Amino acid sequence: MKILVLNGPNLNLLGKRERQHYGSLSLPAIEKQLKKLGRELGVQLEFFQSNFEGALVEKIQNARDKADGILINPAAYTHTSIALRDALAAVEIPFVEVHLSNLAKREEFRKRSLLSDLALGVISGFGPASYFLGLRALAEFLKKS
């Protein structure tokens, strides 16, 4: 089973920016822990981060027939990207949306996700554990289907 782990803009700065919202772990540190969990769950993970919407769209499109699931933290594109929404809808790959911070406790414009109604589920507010919870839920769903 293969899961694509996608990270949107500015997540390459994790551990260095707004620690009150995003914590102190870097993205490579989170990925290292996800790899370990992936091995435990028997899933192969591919990681991709981009600050560019088009690169994320292309990665989603190219995942068709290659990935069984997608774990995505769309970051700021959560609230703005119809392109990401359309790509996820087009490839019909089950996905879980994750966020480090609790969007409901953030600025008004961050409270709306353009992707969540397409997702299997959304996990937010648990810091890096949001990724681990999301991966577990996605892997369990994929094993049952």
C-alpha atoms as an extended CHARMM CRD file, in Angstrom:
* protein
*
       145  EXT
         1         1  MET       CA              0.0000000000        0.0000000000        0.0000000000  PROA      1               0.0000000000
         2         2  LYS       CA              1.3820000000        3.3980000000       -0.9930000000  PROA      2               0.0000000000
         3         3  ILE       CA              0.4190000000        6.7390000000        0.5450000000  PROA      3               0.0000000000
         4         4  LEU       CA              1.4670000000       10.1200000000       -0.7880000000  PROA      4               0.0000000000
         5         5  VAL       CA              2.1310000000       12.6710000000        1.9520000000  PROA      5               0.0000000000
         6         6  LEU       CA              1.6760000000       16.2000000000        0.6040000000  PROA      6               0.0000000000
         7         7  ASN       CA              2.6110000000       19.4240000000        2.3520000000  PROA      7               0.0000000000
         8         8  GLY       CA              1.7170000000       22.8840000000        1.1220000000  PROA      8               0.0000000000
         9         9  PRO       CA              3.3080000000       26.3120000000        1.3690000000  PROA      9               0.0000000000
        10        10  ASN       CA              5.5610000000       27.3900000000        4.2260000000  PROA      10              0.0000000000
        11        11  LEU       CA              5.5870000000       23.9670000000        5.8530000000  PROA      11              0.0000000000
        12        12  ASN       CA              9.2510000000       23.7750000000        4.8890000000  PROA      12              0.0000000000
        13        13  LEU       CA              9.7090000000       26.4100000000        7.6410000000  PROA      13              0.0000000000
        14        14  LEU       CA              8.2230000000       24.2840000000       10.4290000000  PROA      14              0.0000000000
        15        15  GLY       CA             10.1460000000       24.5880000000       13.6530000000  PROA      15              0.0000000000
        16        16  LYS       CA             11.2460000000       28.0930000000       12.7230000000  PROA      16              0.0000000000
        17        17  ARG       CA              7.9490000000       29.9480000000       12.2920000000  PROA      17              0.0000000000
        18        18  GLU       CA              5.0360000000       30.7220000000       14.5630000000  PROA      18              0.0000000000
        19        19  ARG       CA              5.8360000000       27.9900000000       17.0420000000  PROA      19              0.0000000000
        20        20  GLN       CA              2.7720000000       28.9040000000       19.0850000000  PROA      20              0.0000000000
        21        21  HSD       CA              0.6560000000       27.5560000000       16.2020000000  PROA      21              0.0000000000
        22        22  TYR       CA              2.8940000000       24.9840000000       14.5450000000  PROA      22              0.0000000000
        23        23  GLY       CA              5.2670000000       23.6920000000       17.2270000000  PROA      23              0.0000000000
        24        24  SER       CA              9.0130000000       23.2250000000       17.2000000000  PROA      24              0.0000000000
        25        25  LEU       CA              9.4290000000       20.0840000000       15.0700000000  PROA      25              0.0000000000
        26        26  SER       CA             10.7810000000       20.5400000000       11.5550000000  PROA      26              0.0000000000
        27        27  LEU       CA              9.0970000000       18.9270000000        8.5520000000  PROA      27              0.0000000000
        28        28  PRO       CA             12.0150000000       16.4630000000        8.1220000000  PROA      28              0.0000000000
        29        29  ALA       CA             11.6010000000       15.4360000000       11.7770000000  PROA      29              0.0000000000
        30        30  ILE       CA              7.8840000000       14.8330000000       11.2760000000  PROA      30              0.0000000000
        31        31  GLU       CA              8.6110000000       12.8670000000        8.0860000000  PROA      31              0.0000000000
        32        32  LYS       CA             11.1530000000       10.7090000000        9.9420000000  PROA      32              0.0000000000
        33        33  GLN       CA              8.5290000000        9.8090000000       12.5420000000  PROA      33              0.0000000000
        34        34  LEU       CA              5.9400000000        9.1810000000        9.8120000000  PROA      34              0.0000000000
        35        35  LYS       CA              8.3460000000        6.7970000000        8.0360000000  PROA      35              0.0000000000
        36        36  LYS       CA              8.7080000000        4.8130000000       11.2490000000  PROA      36              0.0000000000
        37        37  LEU       CA              4.9430000000        4.6610000000       11.7220000000  PROA      37              0.0000000000
        38        38  GLY       CA              4.4960000000        3.7570000000        8.0580000000  PROA      38              0.0000000000
        39        39  ARG       CA              6.7890000000        0.7480000000        8.4980000000  PROA      39              0.0000000000
        40        40  GLU       CA              4.7730000000       -0.3280000000       11.5520000000  PROA      40              0.0000000000
        41        41  LEU       CA              1.5440000000       -0.0260000000        9.5660000000  PROA      41              0.0000000000
        42        42  GLY       CA              2.9630000000       -1.7460000000        6.4780000000  PROA      42              0.0000000000
        43        43  VAL       CA              2.5750000000        1.2540000000        4.1880000000  PROA      43              0.0000000000
        44        44  GLN       CA              5.0840000000        2.8580000000        1.8550000000  PROA      44              0.0000000000
        45        45  LEU       CA              5.2010000000        6.6490000000        2.0580000000  PROA      45              0.0000000000
        46        46  GLU       CA              6.2500000000        9.1960000000       -0.5170000000  PROA      46              0.0000000000
        47        47  PHE       CA              6.7880000000       12.7640000000        0.6990000000  PROA      47              0.0000000000
        48        48  PHE       CA              6.4020000000       15.9940000000       -1.2490000000  PROA      48              0.0000000000
        49        49  GLN       CA              6.3290000000       19.6160000000       -0.1290000000  PROA      49              0.0000000000
        50        50  SER       CA              5.9400000000       22.6560000000       -2.3360000000  PROA      50              0.0000000000
        51        51  ASN       CA              5.2060000000       26.3240000000       -1.9770000000  PROA      51              0.0000000000
        52        52  PHE       CA              3.7450000000       26.2520000000       -5.4850000000  PROA      52              0.0000000000
        53        53  GLU       CA              0.1200000000       25.3580000000       -6.0860000000  PROA      53              0.0000000000
        54        54  GLY       CA              0.7450000000       23.9810000000       -9.5770000000  PROA      54              0.0000000000
        55        55  ALA       CA              3.4530000000       21.6120000000       -8.3340000000  PROA      55              0.0000000000
        56        56  LEU       CA              1.0350000000       20.1910000000       -5.7630000000  PROA      56              0.0000000000
        57        57  VAL       CA             -1.6910000000       19.8380000000       -8.4080000000  PROA      57              0.0000000000
        58        58  GLU       CA              0.7090000000       17.9780000000      -10.7190000000  PROA      58              0.0000000000
        59        59  LYS       CA              1.8180000000       15.6760000000       -7.9080000000  PROA      59              0.0000000000
        60        60  ILE       CA             -1.8240000000       14.8240000000       -7.1650000000  PROA      60              0.0000000000
        61        61  GLN       CA             -2.5770000000       14.2030000000      -10.8400000000  PROA      61              0.0000000000
        62        62  ASN       CA              0.5230000000       12.0230000000      -11.2160000000  PROA      62              0.0000000000
        63        63  ALA       CA             -0.5340000000        9.9640000000       -8.1940000000  PROA      63              0.0000000000
        64        64  ARG       CA             -3.4160000000        8.4540000000      -10.1440000000  PROA      64              0.0000000000
        65        65  ASP       CA             -2.7850000000        4.6940000000      -10.4200000000  PROA      65              0.0000000000
        66        66  LYS       CA              0.3360000000        5.0770000000       -8.2170000000  PROA      66              0.0000000000
        67        67  ALA       CA             -0.9730000000        5.9610000000       -4.7530000000  PROA      67              0.0000000000
        68        68  ASP       CA             -3.6680000000        4.2320000000       -2.7660000000  PROA      68              0.0000000000
        69        69  GLY       CA             -4.2150000000        7.2440000000       -0.5200000000  PROA      69              0.0000000000
        70        70  ILE       CA             -3.1150000000       10.8040000000        0.1540000000  PROA      70              0.0000000000
        71        71  LEU       CA             -2.3490000000       12.4420000000        3.4790000000  PROA      71              0.0000000000
        72        72  ILE       CA             -2.3940000000       16.1910000000        2.8650000000  PROA      72              0.0000000000
        73        73  ASN       CA             -1.6530000000       19.3020000000        4.8380000000  PROA      73              0.0000000000
        74        74  PRO       CA             -2.5980000000       21.9070000000        2.2290000000  PROA      74              0.0000000000
        75        75  ALA       CA             -1.5490000000       24.7290000000        4.5940000000  PROA      75              0.0000000000
        76        76  ALA       CA             -2.7180000000       28.1310000000        3.2970000000  PROA      76              0.0000000000
        77        77  TYR       CA             -4.1280000000       26.5030000000        0.1530000000  PROA      77              0.0000000000
        78        78  THR       CA             -6.7620000000       24.9220000000        2.4110000000  PROA      78              0.0000000000
        79        79  HSD       CA             -8.7120000000       28.1490000000        2.2520000000  PROA      79              0.0000000000
        80        80  THR       CA             -7.9870000000       29.3090000000       -1.2850000000  PROA      80              0.0000000000
        81        81  SER       CA             -7.2560000000       26.5290000000       -3.7430000000  PROA      81              0.0000000000
        82        82  ILE       CA            -10.0260000000       25.4160000000       -6.0290000000  PROA      82              0.0000000000
        83        83  ALA       CA             -7.2490000000       23.8940000000       -8.1460000000  PROA      83              0.0000000000
        84        84  LEU       CA             -6.2270000000       21.4940000000       -5.3480000000  PROA      84              0.0000000000
        85        85  ARG       CA             -9.8730000000       20.6520000000       -4.7170000000  PROA      85              0.0000000000
        86        86  ASP       CA            -10.4640000000       19.9000000000       -8.3900000000  PROA      86              0.0000000000
        87        87  ALA       CA             -7.3040000000       17.7590000000       -8.6240000000  PROA      87              0.0000000000
        88        88  LEU       CA             -8.2550000000       15.7170000000       -5.5630000000  PROA      88              0.0000000000
        89        89  ALA       CA            -11.7720000000       15.2360000000       -6.9150000000  PROA      89              0.0000000000
        90        90  ALA       CA            -10.4740000000       14.2580000000      -10.3560000000  PROA      90              0.0000000000
        91        91  VAL       CA             -8.0730000000       11.5250000000       -9.2530000000  PROA      91              0.0000000000
        92        92  GLU       CA            -10.5820000000        9.9610000000       -6.8460000000  PROA      92              0.0000000000
        93        93  ILE       CA             -7.8490000000        8.8760000000       -4.4210000000  PROA      93              0.0000000000
        94        94  PRO       CA             -9.0650000000        8.6790000000       -0.8110000000  PROA      94              0.0000000000
        95        95  PHE       CA             -7.4250000000       11.3970000000        1.2860000000  PROA      95              0.0000000000
        96        96  VAL       CA             -7.2190000000       12.6880000000        4.8190000000  PROA      96              0.0000000000
        97        97  GLU       CA             -6.6830000000       16.3960000000        5.4740000000  PROA      97              0.0000000000
        98        98  VAL       CA             -4.4550000000       17.2730000000        8.4330000000  PROA      98              0.0000000000
        99        99  HSD       CA             -3.4830000000       20.5100000000       10.1580000000  PROA      99              0.0000000000
       100       100  LEU       CA             -1.0860000000       21.1610000000       13.0020000000  PROA      100             0.0000000000
       101       101  SER       CA             -3.1960000000       23.9250000000       14.5130000000  PROA      101             0.0000000000
       102       102  ASN       CA             -6.8980000000       23.9380000000       15.3180000000  PROA      102             0.0000000000
       103       103  LEU       CA             -8.3720000000       25.9530000000       12.4480000000  PROA      103             0.0000000000
       104       104  ALA       CA            -11.5040000000       26.7100000000       14.4650000000  PROA      104             0.0000000000
       105       105  LYS       CA             -9.3690000000       28.6930000000       16.9130000000  PROA      105             0.0000000000
       106       106  ARG       CA             -7.5870000000       30.6910000000       14.2340000000  PROA      106             0.0000000000
       107       107  GLU       CA             -8.4480000000       33.7650000000       12.1880000000  PROA      107             0.0000000000
       108       108  GLU       CA            -11.8790000000       33.8230000000       10.5740000000  PROA      108             0.0000000000
       109       109  PHE       CA            -10.5060000000       33.2570000000        7.0390000000  PROA      109             0.0000000000
       110       110  ARG       CA             -8.7540000000       30.0550000000        8.2050000000  PROA      110             0.0000000000
       111       111  LYS       CA            -11.9400000000       28.4290000000        9.4820000000  PROA      111             0.0000000000
       112       112  ARG       CA            -13.1320000000       27.3330000000        6.0390000000  PROA      112             0.0000000000
       113       113  SER       CA            -11.5880000000       24.4830000000        4.0870000000  PROA      113             0.0000000000
       114       114  LEU       CA            -12.2950000000       24.0730000000        0.3970000000  PROA      114             0.0000000000
       115       115  LEU       CA            -11.1920000000       20.4190000000        0.6370000000  PROA      115             0.0000000000
       116       116  SER       CA            -12.7230000000       18.9780000000        3.7890000000  PROA      116             0.0000000000
       117       117  ASP       CA            -16.0580000000       17.9530000000        2.3000000000  PROA      117             0.0000000000
       118       118  LEU       CA            -14.1760000000       15.7090000000       -0.1540000000  PROA      118             0.0000000000
       119       119  ALA       CA            -11.8750000000       14.2140000000        2.4860000000  PROA      119             0.0000000000
       120       120  LEU       CA            -12.4230000000       10.9610000000        4.3360000000  PROA      120             0.0000000000
       121       121  GLY       CA            -11.7950000000       13.0320000000        7.4320000000  PROA      121             0.0000000000
       122       122  VAL       CA            -10.0100000000       16.0500000000        8.8360000000  PROA      122             0.0000000000
       123       123  ILE       CA             -7.6650000000       16.0150000000       11.8160000000  PROA      123             0.0000000000
       124       124  SER       CA             -6.4700000000       19.3070000000       13.2430000000  PROA      124             0.0000000000
       125       125  GLY       CA             -5.1660000000       20.8690000000       16.3800000000  PROA      125             0.0000000000
       126       126  PHE       CA             -2.8910000000       18.1160000000       17.6450000000  PROA      126             0.0000000000
       127       127  GLY       CA              0.4190000000       19.4310000000       16.3340000000  PROA      127             0.0000000000
       128       128  PRO       CA              2.5460000000       16.7510000000       14.6640000000  PROA      128             0.0000000000
       129       129  ALA       CA              0.2510000000       14.0820000000       16.1190000000  PROA      129             0.0000000000
       130       130  SER       CA             -2.3500000000       15.2270000000       13.5500000000  PROA      130             0.0000000000
       131       131  TYR       CA             -0.1580000000       13.5910000000       10.8830000000  PROA      131             0.0000000000
       132       132  PHE       CA              0.1940000000       10.3560000000       12.8490000000  PROA      132             0.0000000000
       133       133  LEU       CA             -3.5200000000       10.1440000000       13.6100000000  PROA      133             0.0000000000
       134       134  GLY       CA             -4.2950000000       10.8980000000        9.9660000000  PROA      134             0.0000000000
       135       135  LEU       CA             -1.9010000000        8.2440000000        8.6980000000  PROA      135             0.0000000000
       136       136  ARG       CA             -3.3510000000        5.6350000000       11.0430000000  PROA      136             0.0000000000
       137       137  ALA       CA             -6.9120000000        6.4640000000        9.9930000000  PROA      137             0.0000000000
       138       138  LEU       CA             -6.0670000000        6.4560000000        6.2870000000  PROA      138             0.0000000000
       139       139  ALA       CA             -4.1430000000        3.1750000000        6.4770000000  PROA      139             0.0000000000
       140       140  GLU       CA             -7.0040000000        1.5300000000        8.3880000000  PROA      140             0.0000000000
       141       141  PHE       CA             -9.5350000000        2.7610000000        5.8280000000  PROA      141             0.0000000000
       142       142  LEU       CA             -7.4310000000        1.5190000000        2.9110000000  PROA      142             0.0000000000
       143       143  LYS       CA             -6.8920000000       -1.9090000000        4.4900000000  PROA      143             0.0000000000
       144       144  LYS       CA            -10.6530000000       -2.3300000000        4.9400000000  PROA      144             0.0000000000
       145       145  SER       CA            -11.5670000000       -1.2300000000        1.4290000000  PROA      145             0.0000000000
